[in-house]
Amino acid sequence: MRELLGGKGAGLAEMTRLRLPVPPGFTITTEACNSFSAKGKFPPGLQTQIATALRKVETAAKRRLGDPKNPLLVSVRSGAKFSMPGMMDTVLNVGLNDDVVAALAKSSQNERFVWDAYRRLLQMFGRIVRDIDGQKFEAILGRWKAKTAGGKDTDLTANELRAIVKEFEGVYRSERKEFPQNPREQLEEAIKAVFQSWNGKRAVDYRTFHKIPHDLGTAANVQAMVFGNLGEDSGTGVVFTRNPATGERGLYGEYLANAQGEDVVAGIRTPVKIAELKGRMPKIYRELEGYAKALETHYKDLQDIEFTVEGGKLWVLQTRAGKRTARAAVKAAVDMAGEKLISRDEAVLRVEPAHVIQLLMPRFDEGAKATAHKDGRYLAKGLNASPGAATGAVVFDPDEAQRLGRDEKKPVILVRVETSPDDVHGMLWAKGILTTRGGATSHASVVARGLGLPCIVGAESIRVDYEDGTFSAGESIVRSGDAISIDGTTGEVFLGRIPTIDPDFKGEKELQTILSWADKARRLQVWGNADYPRDAIRAREFGAQGVGLCRTEHMFFEEERLPIVQRMILAATERERQEALDKLLPIQRGDFDGILAAMGDLPVVIRLIDPPLHEFLPKYEDLLVEATELRLTGKDAPRLAEVERLLKAVAAMKEQNPMLGLRGCRLGIMFPGVTEMQVRAIFEAAAGRKRAGGDPHPEIMIPLVGHVNELRIEREKLERVAKQVMKEQGVRIDYKFGTMIEVPRGAITADEIAEYAEFFSFGTNDLTQMTFGYSRDDAEGKFLMSYVERGILPANPF
């Protein structure tokens, strides 16, 4: 049903079936959207179906669209199969025109409400349907609000709102755009705009980031309007059945009196906590609590519910699975299994791999935070909308956030007064989000929780100046590009960078519970990456059942080893090279001993040296600059001689395309001694563990094999070394030799290679680069994202 009606439409249909108070309406399917997208017009018969469905809504509501005496107003909302909060468009109050407004203003006991509803329609229709810059309307509204005592839209009188409507109509005239007075024309154009928003930039960016298919389409939901802006006995809100930040059970959300739904989501006004509704309207609160419990029980998941109170009557407008943080996802899953709402297997499926990663990410060092407080670097505090620690450069513009975060890979914090759906492309590539307005259910909060980003909203003591590219907090001025740190768990904002510390895995009780349930259900093992003993120890603590990749070249880059590696590479004779290898042997043996010891009787896949040797030498350009300076100054002749020797060696090893040159197994074949030393170090370490009572299982990976003969030659040579060490040490070790399939020819001839390999690993980076003919380092920054956006590729292949 979700494929056809979208999540919102399916939810409305189900709530209606459950007899919840849902305003009457109808849903236009995703198939109609896809037809409209393909042909640019409604499919045949749709207008007739809309007219028929509208008559049923008019009958149920006992009102008629466009009738000045008893008008029906409707909303037109999007709704796709997968929740995309704020990514597509909504138009409210459709059906108002000059005649209806004039009649209602005379007959209504609340003239202010009538003009407020009309200015909202003009504003939304102009921005969404007529593509008028929304700031033109905001500037007028802001100027009028500034004249009031409170400075809020609720402080505007009926006469002031009437004047605003006149100015909004002037915007249409100046833009040479028409606001249709025919309500049915308004409805059709609003439906078209909702369909068009499926292919809007923010929706496409969101789907691309979350790998949601682009061909699903959105439904359009047409529903009788209910009004939360009728006075103090009316209002609107969003409530979650559990805290979406922590997972704690109980109603969590916000309520805004005398407001419409977009006021809460947009963060234009800061709402109050839902608990305050209990004191203001206890009957409404009890009803809402009951409906929330019923919906969570029915859907067996944390629900995000939108509601409106109109003149003391509660209406439920939407329910959907709530976006939640990693901590909330894990806790809610464990608790719901404990409450017998879902099974343990279902609880495991509720937790995504990204949730586990987020819980194991670093957090701010409390000592460093205390020092920041002491040093006067504390700036402000807002609402802790989405937990986590983030440090980065301040960016005010979402386009710049995307450029710096995606293209230049720089950490940025996006700072806005409030975010809107048009900011999503920047939010996707930021490390954290900070806004001065909004609440826990505002756009920024919902999107950040879905992305797993630290987020602080409603930091009202901060003043943002977009024109100057600064924000102020008290006496502190923070400029674009300055570093700040935000703690989404506490809501604190600090100037400068605060160091982080590793998480306490042992303290994550709910996560350990979920992982233990997963262990009972899974069939695959999970191995870790470990280049150093400390990595292996941590992998074991996290429950790894082996090491899937130990990259030995990383060990060579350490400061005390690099000079020895360089002497080995630059050796003029076999004797000099062997002397360097003899010095590296005990160092490598110690590395492998630590990793094998940490993993006990679990397998450890060790990849022999893979990158080209020139990566261990100084850069040719740096040497050339130093040699030139030494020649010009005439100083330090011994150093000049050494630099010139290095220059010649680096020049001799320089390759046009080193990633396809002398590296991997080719290096072992053409540069005798290196891989033999590594295998000897591995087996001497394993022999030591064996004699100490251990049961090590080293698995030697020979990298970058493209032809079976490469593996055959290397394995035969290296296995002789392995057997020699076992003979010398008087032990028998359980070992394997295998390879990594990372060259297209290796994949195609895998059956031949398998004759000499006892295991395969897959190097997807190199395999993807060589299959597509892309250099990842260049492609991602230059054209891959554009390819995805333009539909040339369905997703980033890396």
C-alpha positions, 0 to 999 in steps of 0.5 A: 500500500505504501508503494501506491499511497505513499507513507502519509496516505497509507498512514491516513487510510490506516488511521481512518480504519482504526477510527481515529479522528482524521479529517476527510480527504483522498490520496492521489497515487504515486502512479499519477505522479510518475505519469505526470513526471513523464508527460508533464500533464495529468494522466487521462481521467485524473481530473474527473476522479479528483472532482468525484473524490472532492464531492465526497470530502465536501459531503463528509465535511458539510462544506463546499470548496469555493462557497463563500457562505460555507467554504471548504479549505483543503491542504495538499501534501506530499507523501512518498513510500519512504519518509523524506521529512521536509523534502517535498512541498505542502500547500495549505488553506487551498480554497480561499479567494477574495470573495471567500475571505470577504464573506468570512471576514464579515460572518466570522467571529474571528476575523484575524484568523481569516486574514492570517489563513489568507496570507499563509495561502498567498505566501505558500502558493507564491513560493511553491507554485509560482516560484516566487522568492520566499524572502520577498514575503518574509521581508514584508511579514518581518517588517510588520512583526517588528512594529508589534510589541511582541515581535511575533506573528501572533501579535499581528492584528486583523487589520495588520494581516489585511494590510500584509495580504495587500502587500503580498498581492503586490508581490504577485503583480511585481513578479507578473505572476497570477494568484488564481481566484478559482479554488479548483484551479488552486487545487489542481496547481497545488497538486502539480506542484507537489508532484513536481517537488518529487524531482526538486533539488532537495528531494533528489539530494536526499534520495541520492544520499540515502540511496532511495530510488528516484522512480518511486514518485510521491502521492498527493494527499488532499485533506480538509483543513483543520485550524490550529490558529483559531485562538488559544483553545486551538493549536498544533503539535508534533509528538513522538511515542518515545523520545527520539533522542534517547529512546525513553518511553513516554510522550515526547514532543512540542505544542504551539498554541494558536498556530498552524503545522508549518510554524512548528516544523519550520521553527519560526516560533519556539514551541512549548514541551508537550507536557505543558498541554497536559496542564492547559488542556488535560482532556486533549492530552489524555486523548492524544496519549491514548491515540499515541499508545494505540498507534505504537501498538498497531505499528509496533514501532516508535511513531511520529504523530502530527496533530491539530486542536481546533476549537477544543477538538483534537484531530490526528493529521499524520503518523509515521515511523519516527526518525531517531538517533542511534541511541534511541533506535537501540534502546527502543528496540530493546525495550519494545522486545522486553515489552513483548511488542516485537520479537528479538529478531525484529528488534535486531532488524530495527537497528541499522549498521550506521546506528552501531557505528554512531554509538561507537564514535568519539565524544568530547573529553569532559575534562577538555570541556571543563577547561573550555568553560574555564577559558571562557570559550563557552558560547551558548546553550540550546536544545540538545536535538540530536546527540553527538560531538562535532567540531568544524569550521563555521559555515552559514551557507548550505551551498558552501557547506556542500562544497567544503564538506563534499568536494574538499572533505573539510569538517564544517558546522552549518549555522542557520537561524533556522533550516528549511528543506532548501538547506538539506544539500548542505546539511548532508555534508556538514558534521553538525548543525546549529540553529538559533530558532526551532524546537525538538520537532523542527526541520533541523532536528528531524533531519539531523536525527535521521542523518545521525548528525549532532544538532543544537536548535533554539540557541536563542542567545546567538545572533546570526548575521548572514550579510557579515558572515558572523554570529555573536554570542554575548561579547564573542564574535564568531566569523565564517571559517572559525572553528567551533565545537557543538555537543548535541548531547548537552546542547552546549556550543564552544569556540575552538576545537575540543578533543574527543575520547573513545566511547565506553563500549562496555557501558553500552548495555542496550547495544551489547544486548542487541549485538548478543541477539544478533549473534544468536540469529546470524550465519556470517562472522564479523571480522575486523581491520587491524594494522596494529596490536591496539586495533586487534585488542579493540576489535576483539573487545567489540566481538570480532571473530578474526582480523579480515585485513592487516595492512603491513605497509602502515607499520613501515610508515612509523617514525623510527622505522621509516629511515630503515625502510628507506635504506632498504629501498635505496641500497646500492648492493644486495648486502646493504639491502639485507642489512636493512631487512635484518633490522626490520625483521624483529620490528615486524615480528613484534608487530605480528606477535602483538596482533596474533596474541590479541586474537588468540585462536582466531584467524588473522589475514595479513596482507603483504606490502602493497603500495609502490616503494616510492611512497616510502621516500620523500616527494621528488618535488620537495627534494628538488626544492631543497637541493636547489636551495642548498646549491644556491646558498652553498651551505651544508655540502654533506646534506646536498650530497645526500639530497642529490642521491635521494633525488636520483633514486626517487627519479629512477623509481618514478612511474607515470601511473604508480597505482598500476605500476610496481606494487603488490605481488609485482613488488614481491616478484621484482624486489627480492627479500621484502615479502620473504622478510615479512613472511619470516616475521609472521611465522616466527611470531606465530611460532612464539605464540605456539610455544607459549601455548597459543593456537595462532592462525595466520592467513597470508594475503598476496595482493593485486594478483592479475594472473595465476602465475603471479600467485603461483610464483609468490606462493611457492617462494613464500611457502618455502620460507614458512616451512623453513621457519616451522622447521627451525622452530620445531612447531606446526602452524595452521596457516593459509595462503590466499589473495585479494581479488582487486584486478578485473582480470583476477575476477574473470580468471578467479577459477584459475587463481583459486587453484593456488589460493586457499581464500579470497578477499575482495578489494572493492576500491581497486576493483571499482577503479579499474572496472570503471576506469575511474581514479577515486581520488579525482572522480569523487571531487570532479564529476561522480556526484554530478553523474549521480545527480544527473542520473548518469549513474544510479549511485556512487560506485565507491 
